[in-house]
């Protein structure tokens, strides 16, 4: 123990084992906003519900003993969905899991799946008399016009809503951060490339998209129907094909670099190109564009995620572009350049991490907007397959059956609460990340 430490202990000064970073102060400032903290905790609960939805509401038992064998049907369902592993012989072609003579079984709290149809209880409310064998089989939030349990539908729809919000904003953040950082850091007078590289790069970019996506789109769709792992493999192959075309363009451009005019290196106006692209995307009404695309394409949840992500990156790109236009002239960036660090290292390790403050806020609000957009599409009957139960699809039934109040109250409340939670988190991040609000 040093003499300095002893003096600090005598004076009652707390010891700091680790240096306090910028994110330590952000976390401490965020905790001062109690409303945002509780919103974040509630989102954690929703994520828990989304991840374990199959164990909360499902017609299959969590674990059961049948014909002297112990089975885990829900885990088997995961293996079948993701890796196309077949069910055991005893569990194939089961008409109703409810009528099996189990040795013993442990069911989820809600013994219904979103697709289960109860013909004896159609459009019954939570407080109505229900034709069920016992309280355990009661529909606590009512049923829809097909006899499907509303509680099971809401729980599984939580997974869809959060998946759409997080995945679509992940796509938007990836595109926005990439294009915005290139525009803000490099500007119009930093990147230089030969005319041959630009020409062949543009040609191979179009050809790569055509052969990687358009030619293989039916193979990708069929792989999704087979299993998730097959879908991931096909996406990986498409990415390899796309990168191979870009590499081919680089190889074809090399011999032409020796020719005087086509091999001359010119400035690539990255900032101007990205800014004009942002202006074009912003002028198109995003909701109408999404509705037009999903209306003419085959209904798919992945399509909804991709379209929302591909149309929602402009705000993120503008924020990070503005931050990097300010950061690129600061002293620590100039010092890194003077030390001879490559632009790639400066951009990835120094510039972008210090420019993510407004991006995090935009992502929080963007997730809320994506969830609302998906609910709007489902309400209109667009985007998702008809057999997929979402908050918007349940809410749309209230137009047809206005007297069934539970079809409007429960999904409407779920949409309102979830969107409000992410908006509160976004407001909390504004106060936590803005130094003007630090006390």
C-alpha positions as CSV (number, residue, x, y, z in Angstrom):
1,X,0.0,0.0,0.0
2,X,1.5,3.3,-1.1
3,X,1.7,6.4,1.0
4,X,-0.7,8.2,-1.4
5,X,-3.3,5.5,-1.1
6,X,-3.1,5.7,2.7
7,X,-3.7,9.5,2.6
8,X,-6.7,9.1,0.4
9,X,-8.2,6.4,2.7
10,X,-7.7,8.8,5.7
11,X,-9.5,11.6,3.9
12,X,-12.4,9.3,2.9
13,X,-11.7,9.6,-0.8
14,X,-13.0,6.6,-2.7
15,X,-10.5,4.5,-4.7
16,X,-10.9,4.1,-8.4
17,X,-9.8,0.6,-9.6
18,X,-10.5,1.4,-13.2
19,X,-10.4,4.7,-15.1
20,X,-13.8,6.3,-15.8
21,X,-14.5,6.3,-19.5
22,X,-16.9,8.4,-21.5
23,X,-19.5,5.6,-21.6
24,X,-19.3,5.3,-17.8
25,X,-20.6,8.9,-17.5
26,X,-23.2,8.2,-20.2
27,X,-24.5,5.2,-18.3
28,X,-24.6,7.3,-15.0
29,X,-26.4,10.1,-16.8
30,X,-28.9,7.7,-18.3
31,X,-29.7,6.2,-14.9
32,X,-30.8,9.6,-13.7
33,X,-33.8,9.4,-16.1
34,X,-35.9,7.0,-14.1
35,X,-38.6,6.8,-16.9
36,X,-36.0,5.8,-19.5
37,X,-34.5,3.2,-17.1
38,X,-37.8,1.6,-16.5
39,X,-38.5,1.7,-20.3
40,X,-35.2,-0.1,-20.9
41,X,-36.1,-2.8,-18.3
42,X,-39.5,-3.3,-19.9
43,X,-37.8,-3.8,-23.3
44,X,-35.6,-6.4,-21.7
45,X,-38.8,-8.2,-20.5
46,X,-40.2,-8.0,-24.0
47,X,-37.0,-9.4,-25.4
48,X,-37.3,-12.3,-22.9
49,X,-40.9,-12.9,-24.0
50,X,-39.8,-12.8,-27.7
51,X,-36.9,-15.3,-27.2
52,X,-38.9,-17.7,-25.1
53,X,-42.3,-17.3,-26.8
54,X,-42.4,-21.0,-27.7
55,X,-42.0,-21.9,-24.0
56,X,-44.7,-19.5,-22.9
57,X,-47.5,-20.2,-25.4
58,X,-47.4,-23.5,-27.3
59,X,-49.6,-26.5,-27.8
60,X,-46.6,-28.8,-27.5
61,X,-45.3,-29.8,-24.1
62,X,-41.9,-28.5,-22.9
63,X,-41.0,-32.0,-21.8
64,X,-43.0,-35.2,-21.9
65,X,-42.9,-39.0,-21.4
66,X,-44.6,-40.9,-24.1
67,X,-44.4,-44.6,-24.8
68,X,-41.7,-45.0,-22.1
69,X,-39.5,-42.3,-23.9
70,X,-38.8,-38.8,-22.7
71,X,-39.0,-36.1,-25.4
72,X,-38.5,-32.3,-25.7
73,X,-40.9,-31.4,-28.5
74,X,-40.2,-27.7,-28.6
75,X,-36.4,-28.2,-28.8
76,X,-37.1,-30.8,-31.5
77,X,-39.1,-28.1,-33.4
78,X,-36.0,-25.8,-33.3
79,X,-33.8,-28.6,-34.7
80,X,-36.3,-29.2,-37.5
81,X,-36.7,-25.5,-38.3
82,X,-33.0,-24.5,-38.3
83,X,-31.2,-27.7,-39.3
84,X,-34.0,-29.8,-40.9
85,X,-33.6,-32.6,-38.4
86,X,-36.6,-34.9,-38.6
87,X,-38.9,-35.6,-35.7
88,X,-38.7,-39.0,-33.9
89,X,-41.1,-41.6,-35.3
90,X,-43.4,-41.4,-32.3
91,X,-43.9,-37.6,-32.7
92,X,-44.7,-37.6,-36.4
93,X,-48.2,-37.0,-37.8
94,X,-49.7,-36.1,-34.5
95,X,-53.2,-34.6,-35.2
96,X,-53.6,-33.0,-31.8
97,X,-51.0,-32.7,-29.0
98,X,-53.9,-32.1,-26.6
99,X,-55.4,-35.6,-27.0
100,X,-52.3,-37.7,-26.6
101,X,-52.2,-40.1,-23.7
102,X,-49.0,-39.0,-22.1
103,X,-47.3,-40.9,-19.3
104,X,-46.6,-37.3,-18.0
105,X,-46.0,-33.9,-19.5
106,X,-45.1,-30.3,-18.6
107,X,-47.0,-27.8,-20.8
108,X,-46.3,-24.0,-21.2
109,X,-48.4,-21.6,-19.2
110,X,-50.6,-20.9,-22.2
111,X,-51.4,-24.3,-23.9
112,X,-52.1,-22.8,-27.3
113,X,-50.1,-21.8,-30.4
114,X,-51.1,-18.8,-32.6
115,X,-52.3,-21.2,-35.3
116,X,-54.5,-23.4,-33.0
117,X,-58.1,-23.2,-33.9
118,X,-60.8,-23.8,-31.3
119,X,-64.1,-24.3,-33.1
120,X,-66.0,-24.3,-29.9
121,X,-64.9,-20.8,-28.9
122,X,-65.0,-18.4,-31.8
123,X,-65.0,-14.7,-31.1
124,X,-65.4,-15.1,-27.3
125,X,-64.2,-12.4,-25.0
126,X,-62.1,-12.6,-21.9
127,X,-65.1,-12.4,-19.6
128,X,-67.5,-14.5,-21.7
129,X,-68.5,-18.0,-20.9
130,X,-66.2,-20.4,-22.8
131,X,-66.6,-24.0,-23.7
132,X,-63.4,-25.4,-22.3
133,X,-62.8,-28.6,-20.2
134,X,-61.1,-26.7,-17.3
135,X,-59.7,-23.3,-16.3
136,X,-56.3,-24.3,-17.6
137,X,-57.6,-24.3,-21.2
138,X,-59.4,-20.9,-20.9
139,X,-58.7,-18.2,-23.5
140,X,-57.7,-15.4,-21.0
141,X,-57.7,-12.6,-23.7
142,X,-60.4,-14.1,-25.9
143,X,-60.3,-15.5,-29.4
144,X,-60.5,-14.2,-33.0
145,X,-62.9,-15.1,-35.8
146,X,-61.2,-18.4,-36.3
147,X,-61.0,-19.4,-32.7
148,X,-57.3,-18.6,-32.3
149,X,-56.1,-17.6,-28.9
150,X,-55.3,-13.9,-28.7
151,X,-52.8,-14.2,-25.8
152,X,-50.8,-16.7,-27.8
153,X,-50.9,-14.5,-30.8
154,X,-49.7,-11.5,-28.9
155,X,-46.8,-13.3,-27.3
156,X,-45.5,-14.8,-30.6
157,X,-46.2,-11.4,-32.4
158,X,-43.8,-9.8,-29.9
159,X,-41.0,-11.8,-31.5
160,X,-42.1,-10.6,-35.0
161,X,-42.3,-7.0,-33.9
162,X,-38.9,-6.9,-32.2
163,X,-37.3,-8.9,-35.0
164,X,-38.6,-6.4,-37.6
165,X,-37.5,-3.4,-35.5
166,X,-34.0,-4.7,-34.6
167,X,-33.1,-6.4,-37.9
168,X,-34.4,-3.6,-40.2
169,X,-32.6,-0.9,-38.2
170,X,-29.5,-3.2,-38.2
171,X,-29.6,-3.1,-42.0
172,X,-30.3,0.7,-42.0
173,X,-27.4,1.3,-39.5
174,X,-25.0,-0.7,-41.5
175,X,-25.8,1.1,-44.7
176,X,-26.1,4.5,-43.1
177,X,-22.8,4.3,-41.1
178,X,-20.9,3.0,-44.1
179,X,-22.1,5.7,-46.6
180,X,-22.3,8.5,-44.1
181,X,-18.8,7.9,-42.8
182,X,-17.3,7.7,-46.3
183,X,-19.0,11.0,-47.2
184,X,-18.2,12.8,-44.0
185,X,-14.6,11.7,-43.6
186,X,-13.3,11.6,-47.2
187,X,-15.4,14.4,-48.7
188,X,-15.0,15.2,-52.4
189,X,-11.2,15.7,-52.5
190,X,-9.6,12.7,-50.7
191,X,-10.4,9.5,-52.5
192,X,-8.6,9.1,-55.8
193,X,-9.2,6.3,-58.3
194,X,-8.4,5.6,-61.9
195,X,-11.1,6.0,-64.5
196,X,-10.7,2.4,-65.4
197,X,-11.4,1.3,-61.8
198,X,-14.5,3.5,-61.6
199,X,-15.9,2.3,-65.0
200,X,-15.2,-1.4,-64.4
201,X,-16.3,-1.2,-60.8
202,X,-19.7,0.2,-61.8
203,X,-20.2,-2.4,-64.5
204,X,-19.3,-5.3,-62.1
205,X,-21.4,-3.8,-59.4
206,X,-24.5,-4.1,-61.6
207,X,-23.5,-7.5,-62.9
208,X,-22.7,-8.8,-59.4
209,X,-26.1,-7.7,-58.1
210,X,-27.9,-9.3,-61.1
211,X,-26.1,-12.7,-60.8
212,X,-26.0,-12.8,-57.0
213,X,-29.5,-11.7,-56.2
214,X,-31.8,-11.6,-59.3
215,X,-30.7,-14.9,-60.8
216,X,-30.6,-16.7,-57.4
217,X,-33.6,-15.2,-55.8
218,X,-35.8,-18.3,-56.3
219,X,-33.0,-20.5,-54.9
220,X,-32.8,-18.2,-51.8
221,X,-36.6,-18.3,-51.3
222,X,-36.7,-22.1,-51.6
223,X,-33.9,-22.5,-49.1
224,X,-35.8,-20.4,-46.6
225,X,-38.7,-22.9,-46.9
226,X,-36.3,-25.8,-46.3
227,X,-34.4,-24.5,-43.2
228,X,-32.8,-21.4,-41.7
229,X,-29.3,-22.9,-42.1
230,X,-29.9,-23.5,-45.8
231,X,-31.0,-19.9,-46.2
232,X,-27.9,-18.6,-44.4
233,X,-25.7,-20.8,-46.7
234,X,-27.4,-19.5,-49.9
235,X,-27.0,-15.9,-48.7
236,X,-23.3,-16.5,-48.0
237,X,-22.9,-17.9,-51.6
238,X,-24.7,-14.8,-53.0
239,X,-22.3,-12.6,-51.1
240,X,-19.3,-14.6,-52.4
241,X,-20.6,-14.2,-56.0
242,X,-21.1,-10.5,-55.5
243,X,-17.6,-10.0,-54.1
244,X,-16.1,-12.2,-56.8
245,X,-17.5,-9.8,-59.5
246,X,-16.1,-6.8,-57.7
247,X,-12.7,-8.5,-57.6
248,X,-13.0,-9.4,-61.3
249,X,-13.7,-5.7,-62.0
250,X,-10.5,-4.8,-60.2
251,X,-8.5,-7.3,-62.2
252,X,-9.9,-6.2,-65.5
253,X,-9.1,-2.5,-64.7
254,X,-5.4,-3.1,-64.0
255,X,-4.2,-3.4,-67.7
256,X,-6.2,-0.3,-68.6
257,X,-4.4,1.8,-66.0
258,X,-1.4,2.0,-68.3
259,X,-3.4,3.9,-70.9
260,X,-3.0,7.7,-70.4
261,X,-6.6,9.0,-70.2
262,X,-8.5,6.0,-68.8
263,X,-5.6,5.2,-66.3
264,X,-5.5,8.8,-65.0
265,X,-6.4,9.0,-61.3
266,X,-9.3,11.4,-60.5
267,X,-11.0,12.5,-57.4
268,X,-14.1,10.5,-56.5
269,X,-16.7,13.0,-55.1
270,X,-17.9,10.7,-52.4
271,X,-19.7,13.4,-50.4
272,X,-21.6,14.7,-53.4
273,X,-22.7,11.2,-54.5
274,X,-23.9,10.1,-51.1
275,X,-25.6,13.5,-50.5
276,X,-27.5,13.2,-53.8
277,X,-28.5,9.6,-53.1
278,X,-29.8,10.7,-49.7
279,X,-31.8,13.5,-51.3
280,X,-33.3,11.1,-53.8
281,X,-34.3,8.5,-51.2
282,X,-35.8,11.2,-48.9
283,X,-38.0,12.7,-51.6
284,X,-39.7,9.3,-52.1
285,X,-42.5,8.7,-49.5
286,X,-41.1,5.7,-47.6
287,X,-44.4,4.2,-46.5
288,X,-45.9,4.3,-50.1
289,X,-42.7,2.8,-51.5
290,X,-42.8,0.0,-48.9
291,X,-46.5,-0.6,-49.6
292,X,-45.8,-0.7,-53.4
293,X,-42.9,-3.2,-53.1
294,X,-44.6,-5.6,-50.7
295,X,-47.8,-5.4,-52.6
296,X,-46.3,-6.7,-55.8
297,X,-43.9,-9.2,-54.2
298,X,-44.6,-12.5,-52.5
299,X,-45.5,-11.9,-48.8
300,X,-42.4,-12.4,-46.6
301,X,-41.3,-11.1,-43.3
302,X,-37.7,-10.9,-44.5
303,X,-38.8,-8.7,-47.3
304,X,-40.5,-6.4,-44.9
305,X,-37.3,-6.2,-42.8
306,X,-35.2,-5.6,-45.9
307,X,-37.4,-2.9,-47.4
308,X,-37.7,-1.0,-44.1
309,X,-33.9,-1.2,-43.6
310,X,-33.1,-0.1,-47.2
311,X,-35.4,2.9,-46.9
312,X,-34.6,4.0,-43.3
313,X,-30.8,4.6,-43.5
314,X,-30.9,8.2,-44.6
315,X,-31.3,9.7,-41.2
316,X,-28.4,7.7,-39.8
317,X,-26.2,8.6,-42.8
318,X,-26.9,12.3,-42.4
319,X,-26.1,12.3,-38.7
320,X,-22.8,10.5,-38.9
321,X,-21.8,12.5,-42.0
322,X,-22.3,15.8,-40.1
323,X,-20.4,14.4,-37.1
324,X,-17.4,13.3,-39.2
325,X,-17.3,16.6,-41.1
326,X,-16.6,18.1,-37.6
327,X,-14.4,15.4,-36.3
328,X,-12.1,15.0,-39.3
329,X,-10.5,18.4,-38.6
330,X,-9.9,17.9,-34.9
331,X,-6.4,17.6,-33.5
332,X,-6.3,13.9,-32.7
333,X,-7.3,13.1,-36.2
334,X,-4.6,15.4,-37.6
335,X,-2.1,13.8,-35.2
336,X,-3.0,10.3,-36.4
337,X,-2.5,11.4,-40.0
338,X,0.8,13.0,-39.3
339,X,2.0,9.7,-37.7
340,X,1.3,8.0,-41.0
341,X,-1.7,5.9,-39.9
342,X,-3.8,4.7,-43.0
343,X,-7.2,6.3,-43.5
344,X,-8.9,2.9,-42.9
345,X,-7.4,2.7,-39.4
346,X,-8.2,6.3,-38.5
347,X,-11.8,5.9,-39.7
348,X,-12.6,2.6,-38.0
349,X,-10.7,3.0,-34.7
350,X,-10.9,6.8,-34.1
351,X,-13.4,8.7,-36.2
352,X,-16.5,6.4,-36.3
353,X,-16.5,5.4,-32.6
354,X,-16.5,9.1,-31.7
355,X,-19.3,9.9,-34.1
356,X,-21.8,7.3,-33.0
357,X,-23.6,9.5,-30.4
358,X,-26.4,10.7,-32.6
359,X,-26.6,7.3,-34.4
360,X,-27.6,5.5,-31.2
361,X,-30.4,8.0,-30.7
362,X,-31.6,7.6,-34.3
363,X,-31.5,3.8,-34.0
364,X,-33.7,3.9,-30.8
365,X,-36.3,6.0,-32.6
366,X,-35.9,4.0,-35.8
367,X,-36.8,0.8,-34.1
368,X,-40.0,2.3,-32.8
369,X,-40.8,3.6,-36.3
370,X,-40.0,0.2,-37.9
371,X,-42.4,-1.6,-35.5
372,X,-45.1,0.9,-36.3
373,X,-44.5,0.5,-40.0
374,X,-44.7,-3.3,-39.8
375,X,-47.9,-3.0,-37.7
376,X,-49.4,-0.7,-40.4
377,X,-48.5,-3.1,-43.2
378,X,-50.0,-6.0,-41.2
379,X,-53.1,-3.9,-40.5
380,X,-53.5,-3.3,-44.3
381,X,-52.9,-7.0,-45.0
382,X,-49.6,-6.5,-46.7
383,X,-46.1,-7.7,-46.2
384,X,-46.4,-10.8,-44.0
385,X,-48.0,-14.2,-45.1
386,X,-51.7,-14.5,-44.2
387,X,-51.2,-17.3,-41.7
388,X,-48.7,-15.2,-39.7
389,X,-50.2,-13.6,-36.6
390,X,-48.9,-10.1,-35.8
391,X,-50.2,-7.2,-33.7
392,X,-51.4,-5.4,-36.8
393,X,-53.2,-8.4,-38.2
394,X,-55.1,-8.9,-35.0
395,X,-55.9,-5.2,-34.8
396,X,-57.3,-5.3,-38.4
397,X,-60.0,-7.8,-37.3
398,X,-61.5,-5.1,-35.1
399,X,-62.7,-3.3,-38.3
400,X,-64.7,-6.4,-39.3
401,X,-66.0,-7.1,-35.8
402,X,-66.2,-3.8,-34.0
403,X,-68.2,-5.3,-31.1
404,X,-65.3,-7.5,-30.2
405,X,-63.4,-4.9,-28.2
406,X,-60.6,-7.2,-27.2
407,X,-59.4,-7.4,-30.9
408,X,-58.6,-3.7,-30.7
409,X,-57.6,-3.1,-27.1
410,X,-54.9,-5.7,-26.6
411,X,-52.9,-5.5,-29.8
412,X,-53.4,-1.7,-29.9
413,X,-52.0,-1.4,-26.4
414,X,-49.1,-3.7,-27.3
415,X,-48.2,-1.5,-30.2
416,X,-48.6,1.7,-28.2
417,X,-46.6,0.5,-25.2
418,X,-43.7,-0.9,-27.3
419,X,-43.4,2.2,-29.5
420,X,-43.6,4.5,-26.4
421,X,-40.8,2.4,-24.7
422,X,-38.4,2.9,-27.5
423,X,-39.2,6.6,-27.8
424,X,-38.5,7.0,-24.0
425,X,-35.2,5.2,-24.5
426,X,-34.4,7.6,-27.3
427,X,-35.2,10.6,-25.2
428,X,-33.1,9.2,-22.4
429,X,-30.1,8.8,-24.7
430,X,-30.5,12.4,-25.9
431,X,-30.0,13.6,-22.3
432,X,-27.3,11.0,-21.5
433,X,-25.2,11.7,-24.6
434,X,-25.5,15.5,-24.8
435,X,-22.9,17.2,-22.7
436,X,-25.1,20.2,-22.2
437,X,-27.4,18.2,-20.0
438,X,-24.6,16.8,-17.7
439,X,-24.7,17.8,-14.1
